[in-house]
């Protein structure tokens, strides 16, 4: 007996917005629909999440500090000015709890996402915005103290340079602080952290006889990706063109290394997750942390730096890959196992389309992002697809979804949390 083949229904609008042709889009959401959705989710977040010993841990990634980050982002947006004070006071509740947790527990010192550096960075901003300046300065002092650990050349035997747990992550946290404390973070502040990071990557490249001038290993794994791999390190280095210009030959070395990562991209837009192996891990190819949607941010940064079309073409290939992923998500009602979150779910991928829109001004990318975001109107997805242990978190839960929705209406400033694609810091 033959099985009846299931045929998914794809609307005319979906077909129209496929590809990379700049077709003027029709609105997917009504004018006030996204702001109302954000407010609804914000109220649910603030009413339902209370910091406890079990859910506060995890820093920016899983814990209360990441939720505070989302509330700060919302408080900075003019549309939410009427509830700004409420948002910030709620963020202070999370900041107080996170601060106390760092005092009573041993955490990684310089980690942006899991350790003290990320927590102190968010706490300092919350306290400053509310006018608690002595407390903000205390958090800044503690943040600087964490940074002292990674000024030691061989402070870590493994995993010491990346965005997840290394120098690149600490620099990223400092760039977040620079927006609010410009006087404490001049561009030259970052150079002592860049120097040992670059030196370490060069030495490792020589050690393994890499074809790239820089190389990196996360626990003996040469990842290409943004979070655990070389991609995130290169992203951070490219933020500082003045530093590159001061060191003859360094700009070309960074460019060659980016090109070595680009050679790991296949014709369908996917990247091999490892620099030294063609093994493909199926679930990793469309994940922000380890796959193509994360490396889109690096290629966008490279395009802005060097203006070469190959980097833009790479981004557009990834854009089509994300769109296909989004369609599959819609047609299977999220049964592809990736969830909704930033780290390896739907909205983490859709950020790539927002970046492409900012990069090219092609309306089609915004249309695609909005079309795939329609599932966020349906409560059943939140119930079924959010990780039960991290329902409210920034990278796996509701906070990250709110941040993404905010960026869909604040599109000229849209940027994945703590990933600096469009900022270049000159002396």
NORRA-V423544 format. One record per pair of residues at least 4 apart in sequence whose ideal C-beta (glycine too) atoms are under 8 Angstrom apart, sorted by the first residue. I is the first residue (numbers start at 0). J is the second residue. Records with the same first field share a line. If there is no record, write none. Layout:
I = J ; J
This chain:
7 = 330
9 = 13 ; 14 ; 326 ; 330
10 = 14
11 = 15
12 = 16 ; 25 ; 27 ; 370
13 = 17 ; 326 ; 329 ; 370
15 = 22
16 = 22 ; 24 ; 322 ; 363 ; 366 ; 367 ; 370
17 = 322
18 = 319 ; 363
19 = 315 ; 318 ; 319 ; 361 ; 363
20 = 361 ; 363
21 = 359 ; 361 ; 362 ; 363
22 = 362 ; 363 ; 366
23 = 362
24 = 362 ; 363 ; 365 ; 366 ; 369
25 = 366
26 = 30 ; 369
27 = 366 ; 369 ; 370 ; 372 ; 373
28 = 32 ; 33 ; 369 ; 372 ; 373
31 = 35
32 = 36 ; 376
33 = 37 ; 404 ; 407 ; 408
34 = 38 ; 78 ; 408
35 = 39
36 = 40 ; 375 ; 376 ; 404
37 = 41 ; 73 ; 401 ; 404 ; 405 ; 408
38 = 42 ; 79
39 = 43
40 = 44 ; 397 ; 400 ; 401 ; 404
41 = 45 ; 70 ; 73 ; 86 ; 401
42 = 46
43 = 47 ; 397
44 = 48 ; 66 ; 69 ; 391 ; 397 ; 398 ; 401
45 = 70 ; 85 ; 86 ; 89
47 = 391
48 = 54 ; 63 ; 66 ; 391
50 = 54 ; 55 ; 63 ; 92 ; 93 ; 96 ; 97
51 = 55
52 = 56
54 = 62 ; 63 ; 391
55 = 62 ; 63 ; 96 ; 97 ; 100
56 = 61 ; 62 ; 100 ; 104
57 = 61 ; 62 ; 65 ; 113 ; 389 ; 392
58 = 62 ; 64 ; 65 ; 97 ; 106 ; 110 ; 111 ; 112 ; 113 ; 114 ; 115 ; 117 ; 118
59 = 64 ; 65 ; 68 ; 111 ; 112 ; 113 ; 117 ; 118 ; 121 ; 393 ; 394 ; 417
60 = 65 ; 112 ; 113 ; 342 ; 392 ; 393 ; 394 ; 395
61 = 65 ; 113 ; 389 ; 392 ; 393 ; 394 ; 395
62 = 66 ; 97 ; 100 ; 118 ; 392
63 = 67 ; 93 ; 96 ; 97 ; 100
64 = 68 ; 93 ; 94 ; 97 ; 117 ; 118 ; 121 ; 122
65 = 69 ; 121 ; 392 ; 393 ; 394 ; 398 ; 399
66 = 70 ; 90 ; 93 ; 391 ; 392 ; 393 ; 398
67 = 71 ; 90 ; 93 ; 94 ; 97 ; 121 ; 122 ; 125
68 = 72 ; 121 ; 393 ; 398 ; 402 ; 416
69 = 73 ; 393 ; 398 ; 399 ; 401 ; 402
70 = 74 ; 86 ; 87 ; 89 ; 90 ; 93
71 = 75 ; 86 ; 87 ; 90 ; 121 ; 124 ; 125 ; 128
72 = 76 ; 402 ; 405 ; 416
73 = 79 ; 86 ; 401 ; 405
74 = 79 ; 83 ; 86 ; 87 ; 90 ; 128
76 = 405 ; 409
78 = 408
79 = 83 ; 86
82 = 86
83 = 87
84 = 88
85 = 89
86 = 90
87 = 91 ; 125 ; 128 ; 129
88 = 92 ; 129
89 = 93
90 = 94 ; 125
91 = 95 ; 125 ; 126 ; 129 ; 131
92 = 96
93 = 97 ; 125
94 = 98 ; 121 ; 122 ; 125 ; 126
95 = 99
96 = 100
97 = 101 ; 118 ; 121 ; 122
98 = 102 ; 118 ; 119 ; 122 ; 138
99 = 103
100 = 104 ; 118
101 = 106 ; 115 ; 118 ; 119 ; 141
106 = 110 ; 113 ; 114 ; 115 ; 118
107 = 113 ; 114 ; 115 ; 164
108 = 114 ; 115 ; 116 ; 145 ; 148 ; 149
109 = 114 ; 115 ; 116 ; 145 ; 146 ; 148 ; 149 ; 164 ; 165 ; 166 ; 168 ; 169
110 = 114 ; 115 ; 116 ; 117 ; 163 ; 164 ; 165 ; 168 ; 169
111 = 116 ; 117 ; 120 ; 162 ; 163 ; 164 ; 168 ; 169 ; 171 ; 172 ; 417
112 = 117 ; 162 ; 163 ; 164 ; 168 ; 394 ; 417
113 = 117 ; 163 ; 164
114 = 118 ; 145 ; 164
115 = 119 ; 141 ; 145
116 = 120 ; 142 ; 145 ; 146 ; 168 ; 169 ; 172
117 = 121 ; 168 ; 172
118 = 122
119 = 123 ; 138 ; 139 ; 141 ; 142 ; 145
120 = 124 ; 138 ; 142 ; 172 ; 173 ; 175 ; 176
121 = 125 ; 175
122 = 126 ; 138
123 = 127 ; 135 ; 138 ; 139 ; 142 ; 176 ; 179 ; 180
124 = 128 ; 135 ; 175 ; 176 ; 179
125 = 129
126 = 131 ; 132 ; 134 ; 135 ; 138
127 = 131 ; 132 ; 135 ; 179 ; 180
128 = 179
131 = 135
132 = 136
133 = 137
134 = 138
135 = 139
136 = 140
137 = 141
138 = 142
139 = 143 ; 176 ; 180 ; 183
140 = 144
141 = 145
142 = 146 ; 172 ; 173 ; 176
143 = 147
145 = 169
146 = 150 ; 169 ; 173 ; 192
148 = 154
149 = 154 ; 155 ; 159 ; 165 ; 166 ; 169 ; 192 ; 195
150 = 154 ; 191 ; 192 ; 195
152 = 195 ; 198 ; 199
154 = 159
155 = 159 ; 165
157 = 216 ; 217 ; 218 ; 219
158 = 163 ; 164 ; 165 ; 217 ; 218 ; 227
159 = 164 ; 165 ; 166 ; 199
160 = 165 ; 166 ; 167 ; 196 ; 199 ; 200 ; 215 ; 232
161 = 165 ; 167 ; 168 ; 215 ; 217 ; 226 ; 227 ; 228 ; 231 ; 232
162 = 167 ; 168 ; 171 ; 225 ; 226 ; 227 ; 231 ; 232 ; 234 ; 235 ; 417
163 = 168 ; 217 ; 226 ; 227 ; 231
164 = 168
165 = 169 ; 196 ; 232
166 = 170 ; 192 ; 195 ; 196
167 = 171 ; 196 ; 231 ; 232 ; 234 ; 235
168 = 172
169 = 173 ; 192
170 = 174 ; 189 ; 192 ; 193 ; 196 ; 235 ; 238
171 = 175 ; 235 ; 417 ; 418 ; 419
172 = 176 ; 417
173 = 177 ; 184 ; 188 ; 189 ; 192
174 = 178 ; 184 ; 189 ; 238 ; 419 ; 422 ; 424
175 = 417
176 = 180 ; 183 ; 184
177 = 181 ; 184 ; 424
180 = 184
181 = 185
183 = 188
184 = 188 ; 189
185 = 426
186 = 190 ; 239 ; 241 ; 424 ; 425 ; 426
187 = 426
189 = 193 ; 239 ; 242 ; 424
190 = 194 ; 239 ; 242
191 = 195
192 = 196
193 = 197 ; 235 ; 236 ; 239 ; 242
194 = 198
195 = 199
196 = 200 ; 232 ; 235 ; 236
197 = 201 ; 213 ; 236 ; 249
198 = 202
199 = 203
200 = 204 ; 213 ; 214 ; 215 ; 229 ; 232
201 = 205 ; 212 ; 213 ; 252
202 = 206
203 = 207 ; 209 ; 213 ; 214 ; 215 ; 216
204 = 209 ; 211 ; 212 ; 213 ; 214
205 = 209
207 = 214 ; 216 ; 221 ; 275
209 = 213 ; 214 ; 259 ; 274
210 = 259
211 = 229 ; 255 ; 256 ; 259 ; 260 ; 274
212 = 252 ; 253 ; 255 ; 256
213 = 229 ; 232 ; 233 ; 252 ; 253 ; 256
214 = 221 ; 229 ; 256 ; 274
215 = 221 ; 222 ; 228 ; 229 ; 232
216 = 220 ; 221
217 = 221 ; 222 ; 227 ; 228
220 = 227 ; 273
221 = 228 ; 229 ; 273 ; 274 ; 275
222 = 227 ; 228 ; 229 ; 230 ; 272 ; 273 ; 274 ; 289
223 = 228 ; 229 ; 230 ; 260 ; 263 ; 270 ; 271 ; 272 ; 273 ; 274 ; 294
224 = 228 ; 230 ; 231 ; 270 ; 272 ; 283 ; 286 ; 288 ; 289 ; 290 ; 293 ; 294
225 = 230 ; 231 ; 234 ; 287 ; 288 ; 289 ; 293 ; 294 ; 296 ; 297 ; 418
226 = 231 ; 287 ; 288 ; 289 ; 293
227 = 231 ; 288 ; 289
228 = 232 ; 274 ; 289
229 = 233 ; 256 ; 260 ; 274
230 = 234 ; 260 ; 293 ; 294 ; 296 ; 297
231 = 235 ; 297
232 = 236
233 = 237 ; 253 ; 256 ; 257 ; 260 ; 297
234 = 238 ; 296 ; 297 ; 300 ; 418 ; 419 ; 420
235 = 419
236 = 242 ; 243 ; 253
237 = 243 ; 253 ; 300 ; 301 ; 304 ; 423
238 = 300 ; 419 ; 422 ; 423 ; 424
239 = 243 ; 423 ; 424
240 = 244 ; 304 ; 423 ; 424 ; 425
241 = 245 ; 424 ; 425 ; 426
242 = 246 ; 249
243 = 249 ; 250 ; 253
244 = 250
246 = 250
248 = 252
249 = 253
250 = 254
251 = 255
252 = 256
253 = 257
254 = 258 ; 301 ; 305
255 = 259
256 = 260
257 = 261 ; 297 ; 298 ; 301 ; 310
258 = 262
259 = 263 ; 274
260 = 264 ; 270 ; 274 ; 294 ; 297
261 = 298 ; 309 ; 310 ; 313
263 = 270 ; 271 ; 274
264 = 268 ; 269 ; 270 ; 291 ; 294 ; 313 ; 316
265 = 269 ; 270 ; 271
266 = 316
267 = 316 ; 320
268 = 291 ; 313 ; 316 ; 317 ; 318 ; 319 ; 320
269 = 279 ; 284 ; 285 ; 290 ; 291 ; 320
270 = 284 ; 290 ; 291 ; 294
271 = 276 ; 277 ; 278 ; 279
272 = 278 ; 279 ; 280 ; 283 ; 284 ; 289 ; 290
273 = 278
279 = 283 ; 284
280 = 284 ; 289
282 = 286 ; 336 ; 337 ; 343
283 = 289 ; 290
284 = 290 ; 291
285 = 290 ; 291 ; 292 ; 320 ; 321 ; 324 ; 337 ; 348
286 = 290 ; 292 ; 293 ; 337 ; 342 ; 343 ; 347 ; 348
287 = 292 ; 293 ; 341 ; 342 ; 343 ; 347 ; 348 ; 350 ; 415
288 = 293 ; 342 ; 343
289 = 293 ; 343
290 = 294
291 = 295 ; 317 ; 320 ; 321
292 = 317 ; 320 ; 321 ; 347 ; 348 ; 350 ; 351
293 = 297
294 = 298 ; 317
295 = 299 ; 313 ; 314 ; 317 ; 318 ; 321 ; 351 ; 354 ; 355
296 = 300 ; 351 ; 354 ; 415 ; 418 ; 420
297 = 301
298 = 302 ; 310 ; 311 ; 313 ; 314 ; 317
299 = 303 ; 310 ; 314 ; 354 ; 355 ; 358 ; 420
300 = 304 ; 420
301 = 305 ; 307 ; 310
302 = 306 ; 307 ; 310 ; 311 ; 314 ; 358
303 = 358 ; 420 ; 421 ; 423
304 = 423
305 = 310
307 = 311
308 = 312
309 = 313
310 = 314
311 = 315 ; 358 ; 359
312 = 316
313 = 317
314 = 318 ; 351 ; 354 ; 355 ; 358
315 = 319 ; 355 ; 359
316 = 320
317 = 321 ; 351
318 = 322 ; 351 ; 352 ; 355 ; 364 ; 367
319 = 323
320 = 324
321 = 325 ; 348 ; 349 ; 351 ; 352 ; 367
322 = 326 ; 352 ; 367 ; 371
323 = 327
324 = 328 ; 335 ; 348
325 = 329 ; 345 ; 348 ; 349 ; 367 ; 370 ; 371
326 = 330 ; 371
327 = 331 ; 335
328 = 333 ; 335 ; 337 ; 345 ; 371 ; 374
329 = 370 ; 371 ; 373 ; 374
331 = 335
332 = 380
333 = 337 ; 338 ; 339 ; 345 ; 374 ; 380 ; 383 ; 384
337 = 343 ; 344 ; 345
338 = 343 ; 344 ; 345 ; 384 ; 385 ; 386 ; 395
339 = 344 ; 345 ; 346 ; 374 ; 375 ; 380 ; 381 ; 384 ; 385 ; 400
340 = 344 ; 345 ; 346 ; 347 ; 385 ; 386 ; 389 ; 392 ; 394 ; 395 ; 396 ; 399 ; 400
341 = 346 ; 347 ; 350 ; 393 ; 394 ; 395 ; 399 ; 400 ; 402 ; 403 ; 415 ; 416
342 = 347 ; 394 ; 395 ; 399
343 = 347
344 = 348 ; 384 ; 395
345 = 349 ; 371 ; 374
346 = 350 ; 372 ; 375 ; 399 ; 400 ; 403
347 = 399 ; 415
349 = 353 ; 368 ; 371 ; 372 ; 403
350 = 354 ; 403 ; 406 ; 413 ; 414 ; 415
351 = 355
352 = 356 ; 364 ; 365 ; 367 ; 368 ; 371
353 = 357 ; 364 ; 365 ; 368 ; 406 ; 407 ; 410 ; 413
354 = 358 ; 413 ; 414 ; 415 ; 420
355 = 359 ; 361 ; 364
356 = 360 ; 361 ; 362 ; 364 ; 365 ; 368 ; 410 ; 413
357 = 410 ; 411 ; 413 ; 421
359 = 364
362 = 366
363 = 367
364 = 368
365 = 369 ; 407 ; 410
366 = 370
367 = 371
368 = 372 ; 407
369 = 373 ; 407
372 = 403 ; 404 ; 407
373 = 377
374 = 380
375 = 380 ; 400 ; 404
377 = 381
378 = 382
379 = 383
380 = 384
381 = 385 ; 397
385 = 389 ; 390 ; 395 ; 396 ; 397
386 = 390 ; 392 ; 395 ; 396
389 = 394 ; 395 ; 396
390 = 396 ; 397
391 = 396 ; 397 ; 398
392 = 396 ; 397 ; 398 ; 399
393 = 398 ; 399 ; 402 ; 416
394 = 399
395 = 399
396 = 400
397 = 401
398 = 402
399 = 403 ; 416
400 = 404
401 = 405
402 = 406 ; 416
403 = 407
404 = 408
405 = 409
406 = 410 ; 412 ; 413 ; 414
407 = 413
409 = 413
414 = 418 ; 419 ; 420 ; 421
415 = 420
